[in-house]
Amino acid sequence: MTHQSSLPLHRGMIRRPRLWTLIREGLECPLLAFLAGPGFGKTQAMADYLNQSGDRILWIRLGSLDNLESNFWAHLSRGLEREFPRFSKSLETLEFPDSPIKFASFLNVLTKELKRGKRIIWVFDDFGEITNKGVLNFFRMVLEQDLENFRMVLLSNSPGSESVFNTNSRRSLITGEDLRFTDEEISGLFGINDVSLEPDELDRIRRYTDGWPLALHLVALQHNRMTELTSHSGGITQNGITHLFGERFFSDYPKEQQKLFAQLSLLNYFTLELIASINEGSQTDLAVFTNHVFIKKEPGTDHLFFHHLYRLFLREKKHLLAPEEEQNAWRKAAELYESAGDTIEAVTCFRNGKDHLGMLNAISKSSKLYYGITAANAAFFLEHIGLLTPEEVQQYPIADYLRGLIYLNTLDIERAEVLLLDLEQRLLTDGSPEALKLLGDVYTLIGAIHMMRIQEDFGEYYKKAAVYLPEGSSDKNRHTMLTRNQHSFSIPDNLPGAKERMEKAVHYGVSWAAKVLAGGMSGLGHIYSSEAAYLSYDLDKAEQHAFKAIHEAAVNAQHDLVCNGYGMLARISFMRGNLEEMSNHIHNELDYADKYDFTALREIRDTALAWYYIKLRDFGRIPQSVLTLGDSEQALLSYGRVQLVYANYLINTGEYAKLAGQLENPKGLFLTRGIWPDRICLFIMLAISHYHLGNHDAAMEALWTAYDMSYRNGLTTLFIEAEKHMGALIDLARQQQTYVFNSHWLDLIAKQAAAFSKRAAAVRTAYKKQDIPKTAKKNPLTAREAEILTDLSRGLTREEIAIKDRISINTIKSFIRTIYTKLDAANRAEAVSIAILNSYIEGPGSE
């Protein structure tokens, strides 16, 4: 945890017990917010309190670049690595939690850490810099958990920061008025500077500064000029502060030091190493920086930064710098940031230093460029690449390659292809070894585009890539998991034989792709064949290919395909009506996902677990991350299987109106690029929802669309999976006259769906019998505790429960602490989950 010596404390400041009391009371709530302008001593007040608190502390200073979600996540991760190494280790494979599943994984790790010791306080300084919706939502989601033993403190200069505080969680607020010095505190401040104030002097100082901590501090430092400073009519202004900065903390510095300060003010943060590098060849007194009253150090790091108002003052001194001196500062900073892995800061500095080649190289090394790239990161990189002149674009072909890669990963496929095909010709014309190596990477992107378009020739481009990349792509380490939580089967059209043609193309293409991507995609061919066979109701063939896929993928570390292989085996077992094998395959998938501990695998795991419990109608055990999916936004490349599992949940719980609303506006590749099993499922589910809502014409239109996609290639299983719902739709299809379904097809689907419905019912019956414990666990909760926990599970706040039960909030808190202790839970969500799983309380949807 943050050591006392590393808190951002300034010497020469007094202790303020009055503020300690306000802070201590504020920390009774999950959120304590400081809202006050620059110079009000927010940082000093909080650091002074924590210096004697004994809590476990994380202190993060935020900046404008933390509005990029991936940059914020990297910043937070670095802070946790310093202060909570064990916690940080558990977070290594997590991604920024921009979906319920990802947030659930983060919350699980956080709650485990909360059980390990004293209260944890996370402090985020300069929170007013944050405007990004995704980052703000992360703070809201954490606060809404109302975690026991966890507090968050936000320090902000910006009144606009109040938007994040409008949550359902309890909060406390400390404002600028609270932070102004009282007369007693003013006297104490001057006292530590060996100045005893007379009543009239105290009155003049109070009127001049209005209790503003920064102004008081500056006046106290120049107490020999106190009478002169406070004799002006009116109070001190920001211009007055600037004047004091110049007199006391700049004008007396040597000229070279003034220039160095102006150079450093360009940067969001700097280090002693960077100071020495910028000032190379000159003597630098580093003590000036370590002892400077307006230079702070971010706790637990070697990062230094100027006080906000002092930095504004210094940036006005930029005119002292020659152009080459300014460029030198940007270049040196960019090199430091890049070596430290701070890509976004490095790119920004290369840009400002007009080193466009350095900027491109920094972008190309960034992991933020690949799968799951956020819209903010994409816009940031494209903006910077767009700064190149036409001559530079021709000189540095990697610029168009990076553009193409970004377009591909944000599904702007047409633009990506046009750009990459033009680049292909340029590189062939160039013919240099460097150009041909880049050409190999270009072919991998074109191959990926053709694969996403379900074009049978995609393998030819991976074959071309292999010619120019005999040792594999330079980006091979980024291709460990390409399929993730998606189905692999797709066909280019609904013509007869499309399934066989595409299956052959996939096996051919994957054989070449695996060579280029160092084993990437290994096992994908067998997964494709397994899904194709399953969809055609050839269960034996589907099973054989699933086992082959698992083996081949495991050997080549294609962890997502291993999990997807186990998922296929579970679906096959359920279709056969074999509960034991179905359960074994799901448990194998869960064990494998937990073994490698990647966010992508957790999503696959939670989706598989949700599918399993939905099929068994055990809704109380469905992961909460899937149940909250309807309220979340997903990255385009992430939209697929998990949404269909959630839709299946809505069918099983009879929420047909909600289901129809969600399926009317599919996202991602659903309607533009195929993903045929998902599209067929989508229209089958639309048909079911419209049927139950009484919209029979819409139901038949949706069923016909699904039929038209699948009939000529014998894809029947998805219709069979609909069980009794399909029987009703088949009866309706036989009665209507608008759409001409094949009568033999209708008879086959009706017969097989009815048979499967009986097998599925038998599986559910067997599950219920085996799930009844022979010796039930004794409920450790009293009747009152169970009642309170039930209220919490229904979303009531502590205050609302206290009012309902006519008891004090402190009594409710006491009950909740006892509940957490009895259930070994760290928060409300965990306590509710444990209680429902053990039948201590009834959960929503569990009856």
Summary of the structure (lengths in Angstrom):
residues: 847
radius of gyration: 31.6
end to end distance: 44.9
largest distance: 103.6
contacts: 2792
relative contact order: 0.06
helix: 65%
strand: 4%
